[in-house]
């Protein structure tokens, strides 16, 4: 569905050349749900803008839905849906009018555009708002309208740029319900960017971690967490001697990344904490070591980012925030 | 045909809110209204102004200029709506659709012109009770000329907006900087003749395309067709329209927000 080779985009700001995206090589097959995860300014939005024909690449190629973004942008536009970070509907237009205009823009007949608009209004729980002016809607309602506008032509490929930023948890869940239902019913390929780690974790089957314009990791969330972060097991023992013996025993387990002792506390990193912990406890029992407490913490994608870059996503966002405004990346 | 369908789509979208709130078109008419109400009465004491017309009523001379002022003031701000949509995300939403780029511009410009014609007609109707004499054919031709000029100014305003996306103040600054000289140098308020104006001002007014449009409108609204002024006005308005539409379409094609 998406194939890019060496896709690059640089901006010139204040006499300096900033490489927002450096040599992106992507192969995304039809029917997948893919998340771009990374701090502000990592190049997520810039990548999406190139894939959606909004921004010409500086170099490299991108074939999206079978059409080259450079030589056949209209072919790409016909086949993709896009939800930008802003509001898709003009604020002094009517909800139903904006939906019909979208349908017309994709070459649907007036009647067909109207009937699709009506169906989408119901599907996205905008009933009763069709005749309202867009500017009078709440934030969550506007975002649902944005989604509806991106879906009028039933695209095979849907790009969502931070679809739920700034929304309350209920609206966020609501939007994901709709997107995933569409994915299930029509096999729509979904590519999204997000700041919310749990969204990438919950909904994406493939997560691309992006930093400084490059993809630095690319796998399912489960594998990323298992391979790059791992579960953390923390054991509490009665004294230092027990802690030391526990360290020995833990090191004997298969696939353990790291074991450290801190006083009477033992910390273990392993990709499979859920299966390792019972084994470890049994081994301790047999060896006569008493574990007073045992705690298992599953990793988050933030741990993955931390182990890849040495920074957490939040720190990175703060550090790069001032430079991200001009390229919107 | 796709280009025509797309133009109709873009036009229909823009016209929707105007039809829902027709009172909105009164706001952009404010300037010509004020001049007609508060400035035109001063002319009645002066007799035939500018020596350009044979009829006695100063309205005959003043009103066509006001229509050009209307065309300038109503369509020059057209880009502001585009500017808003560029910062809100609505324009980006249109750019990811396969809608023809030329249609995006022409559809918007046509909507501006429809509003302009409605406003011009309203002014003419309001003037019926005065001693302003309406020559139907001349007025029709005058409105057609106004349409061509309005398309050009509207398209130029959109072009300016497309180029001001990174700095919105640029749009308003340049727009005002161009709007007022165009207006003042067109002889809308007072005649600018070789006898009445300093040479430099006269020369500047002859460079201004709006001057020719104003003179052509005065001839047409007086029912005079066979005049060189009419031809010059048509040429000037067409030149502005071609320039605006070509630059605007190019701007739309290159638009990346």
Interface residues (C-beta under 8 A of the other chain):
Chain A: X49 X52 X53 X54 X55 X56 X74 X77 X78 X80 X82 X84 X85 X86 X87 X88 X89 X90 X91 X92 X93 X94 X97 X98 X101 X102 X104 X105 X106 X107 X146 X149
Chain B: X2 X5 X6 X9 X12 X13 X16 X17 X20 X84 X85 X87 X88 X89 X90 X92 X93 X94 X95 X96 X97 X98 X99 X256 X257
